[in-house]
Protein backbone atom coordinates (compact mmCIF):
# COMPACT_ATOMS: atom_id res chain seq x y z
CA UNK A 1 0.00 0.00 0.00
CA UNK A 2 1.31 3.44 -0.91
CA UNK A 3 1.13 6.03 1.84
CA UNK A 4 -0.13 9.49 0.88
CA UNK A 5 2.74 11.99 0.90
CA UNK A 6 0.61 14.74 2.45
CA UNK A 7 -0.17 12.63 5.56
CA UNK A 8 1.87 13.00 8.74
CA UNK A 9 2.05 9.95 11.02
CA UNK A 10 2.50 9.35 14.75
CA UNK A 11 4.23 6.44 16.48
CA UNK A 12 0.80 5.37 17.74
CA UNK A 13 -0.49 4.86 14.17
CA UNK A 14 -2.61 8.00 13.81
CA UNK A 15 -2.29 10.27 10.80
CA UNK A 16 -3.27 13.83 9.99
CA UNK A 17 -3.88 15.51 6.65
CA UNK A 18 -4.46 19.26 6.34
CA UNK A 19 -6.10 20.75 3.26
CA UNK A 20 -7.43 24.31 3.00
CA UNK A 21 -7.13 24.78 6.75
CA UNK A 22 -9.21 21.69 7.56
CA UNK A 23 -7.48 18.81 9.37
CA UNK A 24 -8.58 15.21 8.98
CA UNK A 25 -7.34 12.61 11.47
CA UNK A 26 -7.43 8.85 11.06
CA UNK A 27 -5.71 5.62 12.00
CA UNK A 28 -3.34 3.73 9.74
CA UNK A 29 -4.29 0.70 7.70
CA UNK A 30 -2.00 -1.36 9.95
CA UNK A 31 -3.89 -0.22 13.08
CA UNK A 32 -7.23 -0.97 11.44
CA UNK A 33 -6.16 -4.52 10.61
CA UNK A 34 -4.75 -5.07 14.11
CA UNK A 35 -7.99 -3.89 15.72
CA UNK A 36 -10.26 -6.04 13.61
CA UNK A 37 -13.95 -5.18 13.37
CA UNK A 38 -14.64 -1.74 14.90
CA UNK A 39 -17.85 -1.66 16.93
CA UNK A 40 -17.74 1.83 18.48
CA UNK A 41 -15.82 5.11 18.15
CA UNK A 42 -15.88 7.79 20.85
CA UNK A 43 -14.92 11.31 19.75
CA UNK A 44 -14.80 14.64 21.62
CA UNK A 45 -17.85 16.85 21.87
CA UNK A 46 -18.18 19.66 19.31
CA UNK A 47 -16.14 22.68 20.35
CA UNK A 48 -13.59 20.66 22.31
CA UNK A 49 -9.96 21.68 22.09
CA UNK A 50 -7.63 18.81 21.29
CA UNK A 51 -4.13 18.89 22.79
CA UNK A 52 -1.19 17.44 20.89
CA UNK A 53 -0.15 14.04 22.20
CA UNK A 54 -3.22 13.71 24.43
CA UNK A 55 -5.97 11.15 24.03
CA UNK A 56 -9.10 12.64 22.48
CA UNK A 57 -11.16 9.53 21.85
CA UNK A 58 -11.27 5.76 21.65
CA UNK A 59 -11.81 3.06 19.06
CA UNK A 60 -13.50 -0.07 20.36
CA UNK A 61 -13.16 -3.27 18.37
CA UNK A 62 -14.05 -6.89 18.97
CA UNK A 63 -10.45 -7.35 20.17
CA UNK A 64 -9.70 -4.27 22.30
CA UNK A 65 -10.34 -0.64 23.14
CA UNK A 66 -7.60 1.72 21.92
CA UNK A 67 -7.12 5.39 22.61
CA UNK A 68 -6.74 7.90 19.77
CA UNK A 69 -3.96 10.43 20.35
CA UNK A 70 -3.91 13.87 18.75
CA UNK A 71 -1.12 14.32 16.20
CA UNK A 72 -1.56 18.11 16.54
CA UNK A 73 -3.27 20.66 18.74
CA UNK A 74 -6.64 21.36 17.17
CA UNK A 75 -10.14 22.64 17.73
CA UNK A 76 -13.16 21.76 15.65
CA UNK A 77 -14.16 24.03 12.79
CA UNK A 78 -17.13 25.63 14.59
CA UNK A 79 -15.01 26.40 17.67
CA UNK A 80 -12.25 27.81 15.47
CA UNK A 81 -14.67 30.12 13.65
CA UNK A 82 -16.02 31.37 16.99
CA UNK A 83 -12.44 31.91 18.21
CA UNK A 84 -11.54 33.95 15.10
CA UNK A 85 -14.74 35.99 15.40
CA UNK A 86 -13.97 36.74 19.06
CA UNK A 87 -10.39 37.75 18.20
CA UNK A 88 -11.55 40.10 15.43
CA UNK A 89 -14.10 41.65 17.82
CA UNK A 90 -11.34 42.20 20.40
CA UNK A 91 -9.09 43.75 17.78
CA UNK A 92 -11.76 46.20 16.63
CA UNK A 93 -12.68 47.25 20.18
C-alpha positions in Angstrom: 0.0 0.0 0.0 1.3 3.4 -0.9 1.1 6.0 1.8 -0.1 9.5 0.9 2.7 12.0 0.9 0.6 14.7 2.5 -0.2 12.6 5.6 1.9 13.0 8.7 2.1 10.0 11.0 2.5 9.4 14.8 4.2 6.4 16.5 0.8 5.4 17.7 -0.5 4.9 14.2 -2.6 8.0 13.8 -2.3 10.3 10.8 -3.3 13.8 10.0 -3.9 15.5 6.7 -4.5 19.3 6.3 -6.1 20.8 3.3 -7.4 24.3 3.0 -7.1 24.8 6.8 -9.2 21.7 7.6 -7.5 18.8 9.4 -8.6 15.2 9.0 -7.3 12.6 11.5 -7.4 8.8 11.1 -5.7 5.6 12.0 -3.3 3.7 9.7 -4.3 0.7 7.7 -2.0 -1.4 10.0 -3.9 -0.2 13.1 -7.2 -1.0 11.4 -6.2 -4.5 10.6 -4.8 -5.1 14.1 -8.0 -3.9 15.7 -10.3 -6.0 13.6 -14.0 -5.2 13.4 -14.6 -1.7 14.9 -17.9 -1.7 16.9 -17.7 1.8 18.5 -15.8 5.1 18.2 -15.9 7.8 20.9 -14.9 11.3 19.8 -14.8 14.6 21.6 -17.8 16.9 21.9 -18.2 19.7 19.3 -16.1 22.7 20.4 -13.6 20.7 22.3 -10.0 21.7 22.1 -7.6 18.8 21.3 -4.1 18.9 22.8 -1.2 17.4 20.9 -0.1 14.0 22.2 -3.2 13.7 24.4 -6.0 11.2 24.0 -9.1 12.6 22.5 -11.2 9.5 21.9 -11.3 5.8 21.6 -11.8 3.1 19.1 -13.5 -0.1 20.4 -13.2 -3.3 18.4 -14.1 -6.9 19.0 -10.4 -7.4 20.2 -9.7 -4.3 22.3 -10.3 -0.6 23.1 -7.6 1.7 21.9 -7.1 5.4 22.6 -6.7 7.9 19.8 -4.0 10.4 20.4 -3.9 13.9 18.8 -1.1 14.3 16.2 -1.6 18.1 16.5 -3.3 20.7 18.7 -6.6 21.4 17.2 -10.1 22.6 17.7 -13.2 21.8 15.6 -14.2 24.0 12.8 -17.1 25.6 14.6 -15.0 26.4 17.7 -12.3 27.8 15.5 -14.7 30.1 13.6 -16.0 31.4 17.0 -12.4 31.9 18.2 -11.5 34.0 15.1 -14.7 36.0 15.4 -14.0 36.7 19.1 -10.4 37.7 18.2 -11.5 40.1 15.4 -14.1 41.6 17.8 -11.3 42.2 20.4 -9.1 43.7 17.8 -11.8 46.2 16.6 -12.7 47.3 20.2 
